[in-house]
Amino acid sequence: MSKGVRGGSAPRDTLDGDDGPENMVALRKVNRVFEMGSREVHALKDVNMTLPAGRLATIQGPSGSGKTTLLNLIGAMDVPSSGSVMVADQELGRLTDEALTDFRRRNVGFVFQFFNLIPSLNAVENVLVPVMFEAEPPLDRAVELLGKVGLKDRWDHRPAQLSGGERQRLAVARALINDPAMVLADEPTGNLDHQTGEGILNLFTDLVREGRTVILVTHDVEVASKGEIVYMLRDGVMSEQKE
Amino acid sequence: MSRRNRRILEETPDPGRPDKDELSLKAYGYILANARANPLRTGATITAVAVAVTFLIVVGSISVGLEGATQRELLDYTLGTPELPISDFFQTEEGDFVGLFATTLFDPDEVVDIQYAARQFLGSAEDATAYPYSERVLGRIPFTGLSYHVERLIALDPGQGVTTPYTKYHTYLQLANGQHLEDLNAGEVVLGNQLWKDRYPDALPGAIIDLAPDGETWFDAAVEDLRAGGDLSLTRLPSLGGLRLVGILDRDLSTDRNAYVPLGYFADLTGAGSTEDGPRSEAISVEVDAEGADMEALTERLLDGTDRVTSFFLTSATDTEGTKLAEALSSAIYSWLVLAVGVILVGMVLGIANTSSLTVSQRVREIGTLRALGLSRDQVRKLVQWEALFIGMMGWVIGFFAGTILASSVLNVLYEAEELGLVLAPGRIVPFIVVGSVLAVIVAAFVGAEIPARKASSMSPMEALSAPL
């Protein structure tokens, strides 16, 4: 059973236990054009993509192929120039900026290549960053998540005191603090050695077992092969989809 | 859970639970942590704000002191106008007073009549008391709660008696609560009534006079000893030349004590105590102790019953040079204060704006991360504003203590430095300066952080995340 999602424009209090949508992501003829001065750059061209909920998907392609742009669209950080981006049955292109933010907070966990941790905060504080404006930040859950990623004994360490793999595990814990239905990771192993990268990929596999949808973006063919579904992107065009 | 992670967990000793009181779990914790992360920049800005607040408090306190002194000067010049006699009522902390001034002397019976008229008007025998002119009213400075008292007779001319010359400014100002406020300057002279009439009838305040041109002998003495019936010990004074005339001294008929009278103001009242028929007064004060009494109506009533009182309103000597000078000085002080506060405010705004701008421009990627993680534009904006406010308030706390200590020292030094001719209140905390400085810091923090906060909140998370590391 896939993890339930929470609405963007009309959020519900809790949907844990809901079946959730059949397809977590459904893209139809999505184009994304960036204006670079007088030049137009077509980052994505008529991309179609359907990803069932509760699966581990990878998007593979060389640098500049549009992977991150696609991830940003799925993660409600950007809207398409044309086409439809449906995530968890929400048409993201129709949401306001405020609703997109709310959608991200409730449904999406991000993991970045360079971890993007706050250097001045320790591990448990970093996990709680997304909920810092809540009246009672869920410390118990943060500790639980640190245990889940194997950092229970390092809760008081700052990012600079952690290894690359530990930082990325910390970033995964942070991505999970809001209990999102979907986790998006942009080159999560790109800055790690092979063995450490394996550990992180195993962590994502664990998340899928919990019913979450995980999308990894990578240029690494070996990492991409870990996906249950592999999408190939070349020059902004979705060229292939393998299961 | 993967085998590897399970193994890590099993091998990990439990370090104990994190204590939420020691963690930066909320937004303000994040702000504190960020401020601590850049100690140099944060420290520099806090120091800059502290210096600004210190300056604000020092400038404000000195200005208030100068303003008070100037107002007093203004009042002295006003009282010194020859347009008197006057009549008006004074409102003080001790009660309300009506001062009546006649062109010829009141005799003691007339004082009783006026008191009776006042009591009749107020409907109570307890509510009004009439006095011949006394230091209680005539030496009081309206609005300030300060009053003149004669403390000590410094010198006397044995040939003329104790009512003649006084070689020092015998008066000091006393707060209504009795706290000593101010000693007046050495080298100044308050003439006894008789000597002033005989030798310096045309002397104006500020005139330089020589008390002993003919080699007369002057002595120092303590009048209290004399009043107490003790021996009067005299000390010969070698020279009494080049003194500045600041007033005259006369006898307060109500208390039989000496009362300081600013020269000019009572120039035509100085016959008190010198008539052939006994003591007389040209001024009467009526003290009213009835809350809410219609003082203006009472004044009218008393004036109606006293034909010889010629004037009703306190006339301000706006045409005198001294008044103009004092007003110009007062205006200059306010202008200086406003200018200084303006410059300090602008400095604080620029300092905080600079720090906030640096913070935002160095944390573009971090802000992008926060936005990606679900923080709204408004929340990002608050983080920038609150950080600026935190730094500003830290600066205020330091500046408040530094400013209070420094202002107190400066004021006390100026207060002691009589030769400067500045008459300042000793250092004290002025509430409106404290409140004003807090408001100034809050305004500076929000204004200074406005543009950086707007910039941070308007960042697209996608673009911010692609900023260089």
Interface residues (C-beta under 8 A of the other chain):
Chain A: T68 N72 G75 M77 D78 D97 E98 T101 D102 R104 R105 R106 V108 F110 F112 F114 N116 I118 P119 S120 L121 N122 V124 E125 L128 V129 P130 M132 F133 P137 L139 V143 G147 K148 V149 G150 K152 D153 W155 D156 R174 N178 E198 G199 N202 L203 T205 D206
Chain B: M1 S2 R4 N5 I8 L9 T12 P13 D14 P15 R17 P18 K20 L23 S24 L25 K26 A27 G29 Y30 A33 N34 R36 A37 R365 E366 G368 T369 L370 R371 A372 L373 G374 L375 S376 R377 Q379 S460 P461 M462 L465 S466 L469
